[in-house]
């Protein structure tokens, strides 16, 4: 995983709860993982089936995405730019 060299932990924490569009789906940032990944949860009614440890699907859960914040050079990853994270960070 690439290190975040551009934004502080505090700046990235301000993203939690922010809404954005990722892959044409309205999402909300729900978690920051080790300052290098954001977890997005789709707000639409789409769900996926969560498998048990035995691979059996029993419950519907919201669709989530884990996205790298920065690329290998420490700049915002292209997925982050496409979702508008740079604009959200500039406003905080």
N, C-alpha and C positions, 0 to 999 in steps of 0.2 A: 504494500500500500504506500502511496505517496504521502509525503509529509506536507502539511499545510504551512506554507511559509508566508502567506499573504494576509491572513486574517487571524485575529486573536480568538481564544476560546470564548471570551465574553461576546465578541461580535457574532460568532457562529451560534451561540446560545440564543441570541435574539431571533433567530430564524424559526425556532420552535413555536408552533402555532400559526405560522404564516401560511397563507394559501397561495398556490401557484398552479400553472397548467404544465403538466408533463405528459408527453405522448398523447396529446389531445384529451387528457383526463384532468378534471379538477382534483387537486391533491392538497393535503396539509402536511407540513413537516411535523413529525411526531417525536423524532429522537435524533440526537447527535452521537455518533459512535466514535470514540477516540480521536476527536477533532479531524477525522479524515473521511467520514461517510455520514450522509444524511439518510434518514429513513422517512419515506413519503408514504402516506396512506391515501388511497383513492377515496374520494368523498361520494362518488356515485354509488348506486345500489349494487354495483358489481361485487361479487364475492368469489372466493375460491374455497375449495374443500381442503381443510387441514388434515393431513394424515397423522395417524398415531405412530408410535415407534415401530409398529409392525407393518406400516404402509397402508393401513386401512383408513379410508376417509370417513369421518363421522360428524364433522361440524363445519359450518360455513363461517369463514372469517373474511374481513375486508382485504382487498388486494393491497399489497405493500411493495415498495421498491427500495432497495439500498443502493445509493449512488455515491460514487467517489466525488469528493468536493474538488480536489485538485488533480491535475495530470502529473506525469512524471517530472515535469520541470517546475512544479510548484505554482502554476497558474490555474485559474478556475477551469475545471473540466468542461468540455464542450456541451455535455448534458446539462450542467449547471447554468451555462450561459443561455442555452435554448429555453430553459425553464424560467429565466429572468432573475436568478438568484443575485446576480451582480447589481441589479436595480434595487432589490430589496435591501441588500447590504449597504448600498449608497445612501439609503434613506434612514439608516439607523446609526 
